[in-house]
Amino acid sequence: PWEGALQKRKTLVLDLDETLIHCLENTECESDLKLKTVIDSTTVDIELVIRPYALTFLKKISKKWEVIIFTASHQNYADVILD
């Protein structure tokens, strides 16, 4: 009886950094996204490059798969990017 309650979707786990986005250290490069977040009580400017086709891939895959994004970075950093 409980088997019918399970979702048929598979789960895909992706790493945020270097897989979906790249955080720029060299501000001379052109970024796709500029954000601010607070890490350890310090406001930090974040400049990111989104990997080619990453957003298209996520939109398509999320229709049939449960997508989980992992990072070893600070939660505030990840939250602002994923939002």
C-alpha positions in Angstrom: 0.0 0.0 0.0 2.8 2.5 0.8 4.5 1.8 -2.5 1.9 3.8 -4.4 2.8 6.9 -2.3 6.4 6.9 -3.5 7.2 9.3 -6.3 8.4 7.8 -9.5 10.9 10.6 -10.0 14.6 9.9 -9.7 17.0 12.2 -7.8 19.9 14.1 -9.4 22.5 15.7 -7.1 24.7 18.4 -8.6 27.5 20.4 -7.1 26.9 24.2 -7.4 30.5 25.4 -7.6 32.5 24.6 -10.8 29.6 22.5 -12.1 26.7 25.0 -12.5 28.5 28.3 -11.8 32.0 29.7 -11.5 32.7 32.4 -8.9 35.1 35.0 -10.4 38.1 36.0 -8.5 39.4 38.2 -11.3 36.9 41.1 -11.6 38.4 42.0 -15.0 36.4 39.1 -16.5 32.7 39.7 -17.4 30.2 38.1 -15.0 26.7 36.9 -15.7 25.5 37.7 -12.2 26.5 40.1 -9.4 25.2 39.5 -5.9 25.8 40.6 -2.3 25.6 38.3 0.7 26.8 38.3 4.3 29.4 35.7 5.3 30.7 35.7 8.9 29.2 39.2 9.5 30.9 40.6 6.4 29.1 41.8 3.3 30.7 40.1 0.3 30.3 41.0 -3.4 29.9 37.9 -5.5 30.5 37.8 -9.3 29.4 34.6 -11.1 29.6 33.1 -14.5 26.8 30.6 -15.2 28.0 27.6 -17.1 26.8 27.4 -20.7 23.3 25.8 -20.9 23.1 25.2 -17.1 19.8 27.1 -16.7 18.3 25.3 -19.7 19.5 21.9 -18.4 18.0 22.6 -14.9 14.6 23.7 -16.3 14.4 20.6 -18.5 15.7 18.0 -15.9 13.5 19.4 -13.1 10.4 18.5 -14.9 11.0 14.8 -14.4 13.7 14.6 -11.8 14.1 15.8 -8.2 17.2 18.1 -8.3 19.3 18.6 -5.3 22.1 21.2 -5.4 25.1 20.6 -3.1 27.9 23.0 -2.1 30.6 22.9 0.6 30.4 26.7 0.7 28.5 28.9 3.2 24.8 28.5 3.3 24.2 32.3 2.8 26.3 32.1 -0.4 24.4 29.2 -1.7 21.0 30.6 -0.8 21.6 33.9 -2.6 22.8 32.2 -5.7 20.0 29.6 -5.8 17.3 32.2 -5.1 
